[in-house]
Amino acid sequence: MTSIKKILKHQFGFELFKPGQQQVMEAITSGQSAASIFPTGAGKSLCYQLPAILEHGMTLVVSPLLSLMKNQIDFLKSKNIPAEKLDSGMSSEEYRDTLEKARSGQLKILMIAVERFKNERFRTQLKQMNVSLLVVDEAHCISEWGHNFRPDYLKIPIYQKEFGINKVLLLTATATPQVIDDMCEKFAVSPQNVVKTGFYRKNLSLRIHPVEEKKKDKLLLDILAQAPDDPAIVYVTLQKTADRVTRMLGDNAINATAYHAGMKNEERDAVQNDFMVGKTNTVVATIAFGMGIDKSNIRKVIHYDLPKSIESYSQEIGRAGRDGKPSLCILLGNKNSVPVLENFAYGDTPTFESIRIVLDDIRQCEDKLFKVRPYTLSKKSDIRLLPLKTLLVYLEMAQIISPKYSYFENYAFKYLIPSQNIIEQFKEERKKFVSIIFDNSRTAKTWTNVDVNNAAAQSGSDRQRVLNALEYFNEKKWIDLKPKSAVEVFEILDCEFDPDRTAQELADLFVEKEKKEITRLHEMIHFFETDLCLSKSLSAYFGEQLDHNCKNCSVCIQKKACKLESSKLPSFEQMDFHSLIQPLINTAHTPVSVTLLTRFLCGVTSPWLTDYKARQMAGFGCLESYPYKSVEKWVRLNKNNM
């Protein structure tokens, strides 16, 4: 282990390992798979960054966020470790150069999003890379028991086998014992190589401050004004809240910037960079901000709105005080935003009718191949993209369909040199083959579209040979290649399923998942209102038993639980149902269901509502503060009386 310690000091500049790091690295460097269950900021990333230097091949890292990738790559390059990422924002030349480095063994670390595995072009390139370690960041996403289940993660163990990657390292900061068991079973990680370091951090002061909604702004100002130069993150639920609170802080001489998904990538990058270097001290952000940010001196994490779950809360407060110095984590608590959080779960639950649309598409396929164009099917069925992916996974589990392959429907390119010059680079059969490719290519202004299947048929070759040729032309910088319109192809295993019974079974699965999410939310409310030490309760949730109270949280200081109140809302009897829904009724192409009306009034988007431009209508989201199920009951009653 001398080599690991030498690298730790000379390459990374650290004198000592943090708890658990050396144990994980020893497992990886001895050829075994492992799991690192460390709290946020406890050094999970080093567990693969250091071993990557010793690996003979390349380390492939699957990461959920571009911001996380960017920071990690910048850090690695600062340590002279060859590392790159692949993302959709890259130029063609950057993408091509990165793949060339990965294939030729020039990279030690390559970071990708999980969706990259479905990319036909990338899969072709991956087969030519020597990958010795697969790292799965946010590994809890593979578990349906977890708080952030992502169906694409379920396929990663399959990809690991397909591409012959022998070792895997799982990283997560927020996994309950049940989730840890689930993810380690899926990746066949031995229990002795699961390293947990505990969740308790004594430098964090957890405070719950019950406050009415109308008094939140003043309390937030008071908290920030106590040390205005201290770096702080203020977490909110909605984009519009982030913008409003940022304006309010600016009007009160506090240097704050908003951060949310409604901003352009370069705007978000600028906010993140300014925060890292201290040009901005306060960021008002939705939940995505902070993942992968290695800023050690964040002194305050303030939840202006309730987080989505205990796991989210743990992850977000974990960004405070990574330097070990005292830091404040304060929740401005009331229950007003509970309906908004519940709406996230209700909006991801497809209806029986929507599921039937997908099943009918499967039954109508004549060649036993179900071709999925995700955006098209999402729009047709009114199922959001993420739950649509989950539905396809459920159909796989039910052995109705099986993933066969994915491809790009269209390949387009720009000539960088004339086509005849490219043809002249080859002789005999290859020259004829290349000529056929260009004969089956049609140029419209700048871009040229290739009929890949026709070129394969005419040349007597297969599709893969045509794609390999296009990739080769791209590598040689003869063309600039851009694949478009991804299609996922599934083999239909069972054509005789009962569509009504299957649709009901699948709808029940989603309702069960919805109930888990709602239960998780109310578990969090119960946690905030507990009369037990908050640090002790939080640690217990993640399987760590503290033998002492922290003496520094709200409960320990006040010797009592905090009660979160909610504002009283006007009754439905005071509202005009017909005037609220009329804008949607006037626009919709078909009769509007109870579910669609409820989503409209609660401000829950869906593909159909997006198509109708519902956000711009009067009435959209007017009842977002009301419990979804109460609105649904009121809609059903009034719709029946129409």
VOGU-3710 file (C-alpha; in Angstrom, 3 decimals, decimal comma):
1> mtsikkilkh> 0,000/0,000/0,000  3,077/2,237/-0,100  2,268/3,204/-3,705  -1,228/4,377/-2,741  0,144/6,520/0,085  2,818/7,988/-2,178  0,231/8,914/-4,806  -2,006/10,392/-2,115  0,770/12,770/-1,082  2,636/13,511/-4,308
11> qfgfelfkpg> -0,221/13,529/-6,832  -3,082/14,824/-4,686  -1,215/16,714/-1,959  -2,973/14,975/0,965  -1,091/13,672/3,997  -3,761/11,310/5,333  -6,704/9,299/4,059  -10,169/10,249/5,241  -12,068/7,471/7,071  -12,916/4,541/4,805
21> qqqvmeaits> -10,957/5,715/1,764  -7,972/3,408/2,136  -10,178/0,348/2,699  -12,109/1,046/-0,517  -8,925/1,669/-2,522  -7,303/-1,535/-1,273  -10,322/-3,534/-2,463  -10,270/-1,872/-5,909  -6,503/-2,182/-6,443  -6,633/-5,852/-5,451
31> gqsaasifpt> -9,120/-6,533/-8,245  -12,402/-6,541/-6,275  -15,617/-4,564/-6,605  -16,583/-2,279/-3,725  -19,147/0,235/-2,457  -18,372/3,530/-0,742  -21,222/4,764/1,497  -19,835/8,088/2,725  -21,711/11,264/3,676  -21,602/14,245/1,313
41> gagkslcyql> -18,137/15,808/1,293  -16,400/12,831/2,911  -14,151/12,010/-0,041  -15,992/9,427/-2,170  -14,504/10,715/-5,442  -10,914/10,085/-4,360  -11,839/6,407/-3,938  -11,759/6,043/-7,736  -9,530/8,971/-8,719  -6,461/7,580/-6,975
51> pailehgmtl> -6,860/3,896/-8,041  -7,473/5,099/-11,621  -3,816/6,141/-11,788  -2,752/2,571/-10,948  -5,214/0,829/-13,289  -3,795/-0,561/-16,536  -6,960/0,434/-18,370  -9,325/3,376/-18,211  -11,836/4,144/-15,449  -15,340/4,839/-16,784
61> vvspllslmk> -17,449/6,991/-14,433  -21,251/7,168/-14,746  -22,392/10,440/-13,226  -25,898/11,978/-13,103  -25,070/15,668/-13,514  -23,005/17,718/-15,934  -22,025/20,176/-13,186  -20,588/17,310/-11,165  -18,616/16,090/-14,181  -17,199/19,537/-14,905
71> nqidflkskn> -15,887/20,095/-11,374  -14,367/16,642/-11,154  -12,639/17,003/-14,520  -11,253/20,425/-13,582  -9,901/18,981/-10,321  -8,300/15,972/-12,033  -6,627/18,114/-14,681  -5,242/20,372/-11,948  -3,528/17,226/-10,603  -2,170/16,311/-14,077
81> ipaekldsgm> -4,465/13,301/-14,381  -5,734/12,815/-17,976  -9,518/12,947/-17,678  -12,382/14,002/-19,947  -16,185/13,917/-20,124  -18,670/13,310/-22,905  -21,776/15,453/-23,031  -24,240/16,740/-25,593  -22,909/20,293/-25,343  -19,538/19,393/-26,873
91> sseeyrdtle> -18,511/20,437/-30,347  -17,957/17,701/-32,935  -14,194/18,189/-32,741  -14,159/17,963/-28,921  -16,290/14,808/-29,041  -14,093/13,210/-31,689  -10,845/14,082/-29,878  -12,142/12,757/-26,558  -13,143/9,421/-28,112  -9,741/9,153/-29,815
101> karsgqlkil> -7,961/9,714/-26,485  -10,172/7,083/-24,812  -9,586/4,497/-27,560  -5,834/5,063/-27,710  -5,340/4,737/-23,961  -4,444/8,392/-23,372  -7,195/8,849/-20,757  -7,206/7,556/-17,218  -10,778/8,678/-16,508  -13,788/9,219/-18,785
111> miaverfkne> -17,049/10,553/-17,340  -20,439/9,971/-19,000  -24,154/10,183/-18,229  -25,983/6,842/-18,005  -27,981/7,649/-21,158  -24,736/7,559/-23,158  -24,829/3,722/-23,023  -27,891/3,745/-25,286  -26,053/5,781/-27,905  -25,304/3,484/-30,847
121> rfrtqlkqmn> -22,332/5,586/-31,868  -20,790/5,546/-28,383  -21,340/1,804/-27,970  -19,380/1,201/-31,169  -16,498/3,246/-29,743  -16,700/1,718/-26,247  -15,962/-1,736/-27,660  -12,556/-0,391/-28,710  -11,692/0,996/-25,247  -9,867/-0,846/-22,485
131> vsllvvdeah> -12,083/-0,181/-19,437  -10,814/-1,778/-16,240  -13,086/-0,087/-13,660  -16,710/1,065/-13,831  -17,692/3,708/-11,271  -21,393/4,346/-10,593  -21,937/7,648/-8,835  -25,242/8,204/-7,010  -25,603/4,415/-7,106  -28,798/4,538/-5,027
141> cisewghnfr> -30,560/5,556/-8,278  -30,635/1,848/-9,239  -32,981/0,976/-6,369  -36,751/1,396/-6,540  -36,579/1,609/-2,748  -34,435/4,746/-3,081  -35,496/8,373/-3,194  -34,186/9,054/-6,698  -34,880/5,895/-8,731  -33,743/6,197/-12,356
151> pdylkipiyq> -34,814/3,328/-14,620  -31,735/3,678/-16,879  -29,578/2,724/-13,869  -31,170/-0,740/-13,849  -29,380/-1,446/-17,128  -25,860/-0,612/-15,863  -25,152/-4,157/-14,542  -26,143/-5,431/-18,008  -23,749/-2,970/-19,669  -20,994/-3,997/-17,258
161> kefginkvll> -21,275/-7,596/-18,482  -21,778/-6,653/-22,140  -18,564/-4,619/-22,281  -16,558/-7,028/-20,103  -15,774/-4,611/-17,250  -14,637/-6,768/-14,357  -14,755/-4,341/-11,432  -17,296/-1,825/-10,228  -17,212/0,858/-7,538  -20,555/2,136/-6,207
171> ltatatpqvi> -20,686/5,603/-4,647  -23,537/7,165/-2,678  -24,077/9,493/0,248  -27,764/8,854/0,789  -28,752/5,221/1,022  -30,776/3,456/3,709  -29,753/-0,114/4,688  -32,461/-1,528/2,389  -31,177/0,485/-0,587  -27,549/-0,510/0,103
181> ddmcekfavs> -28,485/-4,198/0,092  -30,472/-3,759/-3,120  -27,782/-1,956/-5,108  -24,966/-4,224/-3,930  -26,986/-7,309/-4,863  -27,592/-5,950/-8,383  -23,859/-5,350/-8,894  -22,682/-8,456/-6,983  -20,595/-6,425/-4,509  -19,414/-8,558/-1,609
191> pqnvvktgfy> -20,652/-7,409/1,857  -17,065/-7,218/3,183  -16,283/-4,599/0,511  -19,177/-2,314/1,494  -17,530/0,522/3,423  -19,792/2,793/5,510  -18,334/5,676/7,528  -21,471/6,984/9,217  -23,624/10,036/8,614  -23,175/12,092/11,769
201> rknlslrihp> -21,147/15,297/11,446  -20,724/17,109/14,740  -19,872/20,480/13,150  -23,358/20,829/11,615  -26,026/22,528/13,727  -29,464/21,319/12,589  -32,164/23,887/13,319  -35,894/23,841/12,573  -37,511/27,275/12,707  -41,330/27,160/12,352
211> veekkkdkll> -42,462/30,275/10,516  -45,540/31,512/8,658  -45,103/31,840/4,901  -45,525/35,619/4,925  -42,741/36,001/7,524  -40,153/33,827/5,738  -38,487/36,646/3,816  -37,768/38,706/6,929  -36,397/35,667/8,786  -34,185/34,762/5,816
221> ldilaqapdd> -32,831/38,315/5,700  -32,109/38,241/9,438  -30,209/34,932/9,149  -28,105/36,051/6,180  -27,448/39,516/7,632  -25,755/37,991/10,697  -22,724/37,142/8,540  -23,376/38,472/5,010  -19,943/37,491/3,681  -20,313/33,818/4,630
231> paivyvtlqk> -20,989/31,497/1,660  -24,603/30,269/1,825  -27,015/28,160/-0,217  -30,754/28,846/0,042  -32,786/25,895/-1,275  -36,254/26,405/-2,759  -38,666/24,073/-4,572  -39,762/26,074/-7,612  -37,881/28,090/-10,247  -40,186/31,085/-9,801
241> tadrvtrmlg> -39,453/31,087/-6,045  -35,709/31,114/-6,746  -36,103/34,171/-8,989  -38,397/36,012/-6,559  -36,270/35,366/-3,459  -33,126/36,413/-5,343  -34,754/39,727/-6,307  -35,924/40,236/-2,718  -32,410/39,662/-1,352  -30,904/41,998/-3,948
251> dnainatayh> -33,397/44,713/-2,989  -32,089/44,323/0,558  -28,399/44,692/-0,346  -27,548/40,974/-0,212  -25,423/39,724/-3,119  -27,444/36,709/-4,273  -27,868/34,803/-7,549  -30,538/32,334/-8,683  -29,753/28,843/-10,000  -32,333/26,530/-11,590
261> agmkneerda> -33,123/24,353/-14,601  -34,896/27,187/-16,416  -31,545/28,927/-16,973  -29,189/28,255/-19,869  -26,210/25,962/-19,244  -23,704/28,795/-19,574  -25,706/30,912/-17,099  -25,713/28,098/-14,539  -21,985/27,501/-15,094  -21,307/31,193/-14,483
271> vqndfmvgkt> -23,301/31,145/-11,218  -21,462/28,049/-10,042  -18,034/29,467/-10,942  -18,776/32,808/-9,259  -19,855/30,981/-6,098  -16,745/28,801/-6,114  -14,353/31,789/-6,320  -16,326/33,970/-3,898  -17,699/36,566/-6,332  -21,182/35,535/-5,186
281> ntvvatiafg> -21,752/34,590/-1,540  -25,389/33,472/-1,665  -27,053/31,209/-4,225  -30,831/30,704/-4,209  -31,288/27,352/-5,888  -33,511/24,455/-6,711  -32,217/21,032/-5,693  -29,715/20,435/-8,530  -27,266/23,038/-7,225  -24,376/21,797/-5,152
291> mgidksnirk> -23,930/18,251/-6,468  -20,231/17,739/-7,003  -19,313/21,226/-5,773  -16,232/20,904/-3,616  -16,471/24,206/-1,758  -15,284/23,606/1,760  -16,358/26,817/3,511  -20,129/26,922/2,997  -21,284/28,204/6,373  -25,048/28,117/5,907
301> vihydlpksi> -27,492/25,835/4,128  -30,986/27,278/4,460  -34,117/25,434/3,366  -36,564/28,195/2,452  -38,964/25,440/1,329  -39,237/21,866/2,526  -36,877/19,381/0,837  -38,362/16,415/-1,076  -37,274/13,707/1,380  -34,978/12,917/4,298
311> esysqeigra> -32,396/11,718/1,760  -32,556/15,033/-0,113  -32,284/16,951/3,159  -29,227/14,923/4,199  -27,547/15,453/0,843  -28,231/19,195/0,798  -27,099/19,958/4,365  -24,018/17,831/3,649  -22,714/20,650/1,448  -22,162/22,805/4,550
321> grdgkpslci> -18,980/22,865/6,605  -16,831/20,432/4,658  -13,807/22,129/6,234  -14,949/20,796/9,613  -15,791/24,217/11,018  -19,171/24,964/12,654  -21,931/25,513/10,091  -25,641/26,224/10,323  -28,327/24,135/8,592  -31,674/25,792/9,152
331> llgnknsvpv> -35,150/24,939/7,860  -37,731/27,742/7,627  -40,558/25,388/8,366  -44,229/25,237/7,548  -46,391/22,757/5,685  -47,580/25,107/2,936  -45,303/23,563/0,325  -46,306/19,943/1,075  -48,926/19,905/-1,739  -46,340/21,219/-4,222
341> lenfaygdtp> -43,944/18,420/-3,259  -46,737/15,842/-3,467  -47,515/17,079/-6,969  -44,115/15,875/-8,199  -45,164/12,323/-7,308  -48,715/12,607/-8,661  -47,481/14,083/-11,939  -45,232/11,060/-12,534  -48,086/8,558/-12,222  -49,482/7,592/-15,654
351> tfesirivld> -53,174/6,819/-15,905  -54,659/3,481/-16,951  -55,704/5,111/-20,249  -52,174/6,398/-20,958  -50,663/2,974/-20,291  -53,249/1,405/-22,623  -52,032/3,685/-25,435  -48,490/2,260/-25,054  -49,765/-1,332/-24,823  -51,917/-0,868/-27,920
361> dirqcedklf> -48,816/0,322/-29,797  -47,024/-2,891/-28,793  -49,928/-5,088/-29,884  -50,075/-3,399/-33,276  -46,432/-4,184/-34,147  -46,407/-6,814/-36,899  -42,717/-7,768/-36,960  -42,356/-8,454/-33,191  -40,227/-5,321/-32,900  -41,434/-2,396/-30,795
371> kvrpytlskk> -39,645/0,778/-31,900  -39,755/3,552/-29,327  -39,178/7,173/-30,248  -39,307/8,515/-26,670  -40,529/12,071/-27,317  -43,119/10,899/-29,831  -44,489/8,184/-27,533  -44,450/10,538/-24,539  -46,512/13,096/-26,437  -48,905/10,450/-27,773
381> sdirllplkt> -49,547/8,777/-24,406  -49,317/11,897/-22,165  -46,682/10,183/-20,006  -43,636/12,188/-18,940  -40,278/10,889/-20,211  -38,996/9,564/-16,864  -42,139/7,551/-15,960  -42,269/6,373/-19,596  -38,772/4,922/-19,151  -39,956/3,322/-15,914
391> llvylemaqi> -42,977/1,855/-17,723  -40,689/0,256/-20,323  -38,596/-1,250/-17,522  -41,765/-2,645/-15,892  -42,730/-4,174/-19,264  -39,286/-5,784/-19,411  -39,757/-7,190/-15,909  -43,144/-8,574/-16,966  -41,347/-10,285/-19,889  -43,576/-8,598/-22,444
401> ispkysyfen> -40,671/-6,828/-24,166  -36,902/-7,200/-24,111  -34,354/-4,527/-25,145  -32,735/-5,509/-28,418  -30,728/-2,500/-29,565  -30,949/1,232/-30,080  -29,951/3,289/-33,054  -30,116/6,738/-34,555  -32,820/7,057/-37,119  -30,866/9,623/-39,066
411> yafkylipsq> -27,162/10,204/-39,629  -26,190/13,588/-41,032  -22,781/15,027/-41,789  -21,003/18,035/-43,267  -18,297/17,479/-45,877  -14,974/18,889/-44,699  -13,338/17,764/-47,941  -15,062/16,845/-51,248  -16,661/13,374/-51,418  -14,505/12,383/-54,403
421> niieqfkeer> -11,351/13,078/-52,378  -12,620/10,667/-49,719  -13,465/7,973/-52,284  -9,963/8,255/-53,762  -8,446/7,271/-50,393  -9,600/3,657/-51,003  -9,077/0,902/-53,560  -11,111/-1,881/-55,166  -13,961/-3,253/-52,998  -13,581/-0,603/-50,292
431> kkfvsiifdn> -13,663/2,166/-52,893  -16,896/0,759/-54,310  -18,353/0,448/-50,782  -17,546/4,102/-49,953  -19,031/5,228/-53,278  -22,284/3,428/-52,438  -22,443/5,264/-49,081  -22,163/8,637/-50,819  -24,610/7,562/-53,555  -27,111/7,039/-50,729
441> srtaktwtnv> -26,426/10,446/-49,197  -28,468/13,529/-50,010  -27,233/17,057/-49,309  -29,624/19,847/-48,358  -27,738/23,154/-48,074  -25,067/22,371/-45,435  -25,960/18,974/-44,010  -25,979/15,637/-45,827  -28,349/12,849/-44,727  -27,314/9,212/-45,147
451> dvnnaaaqsg> -29,730/6,374/-45,850  -27,736/3,886/-43,774  -30,026/0,905/-44,343  -30,162/1,398/-48,098  -26,378/1,784/-48,297  -25,969/-1,459/-46,351  -28,437/-3,318/-48,592  -26,893/-2,116/-51,871  -23,345/-2,915/-50,766  -24,240/-6,334/-49,379
461> sdrqrvlnal> -22,867/-5,235/-45,986  -24,538/-4,806/-42,620  -25,572/-1,552/-40,932  -22,611/-1,683/-38,540  -20,061/-1,601/-41,377  -21,662/1,570/-42,789  -21,594/3,187/-39,334  -17,957/2,167/-38,828  -17,090/3,788/-42,152  -18,844/7,035/-41,189
471> eyfnekkwid> -17,049/7,045/-37,833  -13,725/6,499/-39,632  -14,398/9,434/-41,992  -15,236/11,527/-38,923  -12,024/10,529/-37,116  -9,979/11,416/-40,190  -11,718/14,850/-40,177  -13,079/14,316/-43,699  -16,648/14,839/-42,436  -18,371/16,285/-39,361
481> lkpksavevf> -20,800/13,546/-38,248  -24,029/14,256/-36,317  -26,437/11,386/-35,520  -30,072/12,385/-34,862  -33,399/10,948/-33,660  -32,624/8,091/-31,282  -34,845/4,995/-31,524  -34,935/2,213/-28,927  -35,875/-1,195/-30,311  -37,464/-3,867/-28,114
491> eildcefdpd> -38,248/-7,444/-29,050  -41,854/-8,349/-28,224  -41,722/-11,556/-26,180  -45,440/-11,906/-25,487  -47,987/-10,774/-28,084  -50,933/-12,451/-26,340  -51,032/-10,429/-23,105  -54,391/-9,128/-21,916  -54,155/-5,343/-22,445  -56,754/-4,358/-19,828
501> rtaqeladlf> -55,408/-6,652/-17,122  -51,784/-5,709/-17,901  -52,595/-1,980/-17,967  -54,285/-2,283/-14,582  -51,356/-4,215/-13,087  -48,902/-1,610/-14,365  -51,099/1,268/-13,176  -51,177/-0,384/-9,732  -47,347/-0,536/-9,729  -47,157/3,180/-10,387
511> vekekkeitr> -49,740/3,934/-7,714  -47,653/1,877/-5,270  -44,562/3,863/-6,265  -46,544/7,086/-5,825  -47,584/5,984/-2,324  -43,928/5,328/-1,440  -43,001/8,853/-2,509  -45,867/10,400/-0,531  -44,989/8,248/2,508  -41,337/9,330/2,186
521> lhemihffet> -42,447/12,968/2,231  -44,556/12,524/5,345  -41,765/10,583/7,058  -39,693/13,713/6,536  -42,377/15,919/8,129  -42,463/13,537/11,095  -38,653/13,757/11,333  -38,759/17,571/11,465  -41,437/17,425/14,199  -39,727/14,744/16,320
531> dlclskslsa> -38,961/15,316/20,000  -35,718/13,316/19,626  -32,261/14,714/18,850  -32,315/15,557/15,120  -28,746/14,385/14,477  -29,439/11,113/16,258  -32,709/10,572/14,336  -31,080/11,396/10,985  -28,220/8,967/11,605  -30,660/6,228/12,650
541> yfgeqldhnc> -32,586/6,635/9,379  -29,401/5,734/7,505  -28,553/2,815/9,790  -26,085/4,487/12,170  -26,831/4,313/15,892  -25,423/7,254/17,889  -24,973/6,630/21,611  -25,322/10,328/22,466  -27,358/13,419/21,637  -25,688/16,171/19,588
551> kncsvciqkk> -26,604/18,937/22,119  -26,606/21,397/19,229  -29,870/20,890/17,300  -33,244/22,564/17,818  -34,607/19,713/19,914  -31,518/19,448/22,139  -31,458/23,225/22,710  -35,196/23,824/23,195  -35,920/20,481/24,891  -39,069/20,058/22,781
561> acklessklp> -40,262/19,245/19,288  -40,975/21,909/16,669  -44,492/22,060/15,239  -44,794/23,001/11,563  -47,978/24,925/10,857  -49,765/25,560/7,562  -51,839/28,539/6,444  -55,577/28,177/6,116  -56,733/28,117/2,496  -60,033/29,433/1,052
571> sfeqmdfhsl> -62,641/26,700/0,567  -63,497/25,320/-2,879  -67,048/26,618/-2,433  -65,733/30,147/-3,008  -64,359/29,228/-6,458  -65,932/29,137/-9,907  -64,943/25,735/-11,292  -66,076/26,439/-14,853  -64,211/29,729/-15,235  -61,002/28,159/-13,889
581> iqplintaht> -60,992/25,258/-16,364  -62,520/27,052/-19,385  -59,170/28,081/-20,970  -58,114/24,412/-21,093  -61,527/23,206/-22,309  -61,413/25,760/-25,145  -57,949/24,594/-26,273  -57,999/20,797/-25,816  -58,507/18,676/-28,938  -60,399/15,914/-27,117
591> pvsvtlltrf> -62,632/15,580/-24,025  -60,600/16,473/-20,950  -60,222/13,851/-18,197  -60,430/14,363/-14,444  -56,681/13,706/-14,229  -55,788/16,336/-16,831  -58,058/18,936/-15,226  -56,561/18,214/-11,794  -53,022/18,520/-13,126  -53,925/21,784/-14,839
601> lcgvtspwlt> -55,340/23,335/-11,663  -52,456/22,024/-9,500  -49,808/23,276/-11,948  -48,525/19,782/-12,757  -47,183/19,668/-16,309  -47,697/16,775/-18,728  -46,893/16,341/-22,454  -50,487/17,178/-23,456  -50,594/20,269/-21,238  -47,256/21,367/-22,686
611> dykarqmagf> -48,667/20,881/-26,180  -51,679/23,034/-25,227  -49,317/25,739/-23,844  -51,209/25,425/-20,557  -48,594/27,357/-18,560  -49,638/30,507/-20,376  -53,338/30,047/-19,535  -55,235/31,713/-16,730  -56,099/29,053/-14,149  -52,935/26,937/-14,576
621> gclesypyks> -51,506/26,188/-11,126  -54,118/28,304/-9,343  -54,678/25,490/-6,802  -51,043/24,343/-6,397  -51,229/25,041/-2,647  -54,130/22,606/-2,203  -53,672/18,843/-1,661  -53,814/17,090/-5,035  -56,325/14,483/-3,897  -58,668/17,177/-2,562
631> vekwvrlnkn> -58,540/19,007/-5,894  -59,102/15,724/-7,748  -62,193/14,983/-5,626  -63,559/18,510/-6,261  -62,905/18,205/-10,023  -64,629/14,815/-10,234  -67,677/16,115/-8,376  -67,995/19,198/-10,600  -67,221/17,368/-13,835  -69,987/14,865/-13,137
641> nm> -72,369/17,801/-12,748  -71,360/19,437/-16,046
//
